[in-house]
Amino acid sequence: LISGFTIQNGSAYEGGGIYGDYSSPTLNNLIIMGNTATNGGGIHLRFSHSKLNDVIIKNNSAAEGRGGGIWGYTDTLRLEYVTITGNTSTMGGGMYFSFCFPTLINVTIADNSASNISGIYYNNESSTNILNSIIRNELYGSFDLSPHQTANFSYSDILGGFEGEGNIDADPVFTDPENGDYTLQAGS
């Protein structure tokens, strides 16, 4: 269990803030910010069974590689109440998944940037279940799926829209995104 503090200004080839390999970490009540790596600027999880709850992943960089916020090459990954914003990379500004089967519940992925898919980049076989989440990445797309990848979205706000029960494509009305506040205004 890693809980209750900020991980910042780290630098590594993989996982500038956190590198998990064949592990089962629970990350709770953390801020992971300002870290750099070639792959997984904020977090790199490899063959890990990880749980993230109440985590902010912001302003990390994998400028020459994959996954500005998170790179997951793993069996399972569960994110709840996670905010992923302002991260940059070549592929998958917010997240990059390869052979990964994540579940995202109440997750906000917004204002990340990449030269190839700014939100979630899927590579190889991957399947995602996404519930009550917001994906709003305007630069180079929110996500892209190939025939061997699946995403099941429900009750989520997806820029560009996506099939599924209760999904919408609408301005989420963030409180103050210019200053890093991605909570929702009343009436959102």
Order of alpha helices (4+ residues) and beta strands (2+ residues): beta-beta-beta-beta-beta-beta-beta-beta-beta-beta-beta-beta-beta-beta-beta-beta-beta-beta-beta-beta-beta-beta-beta-beta
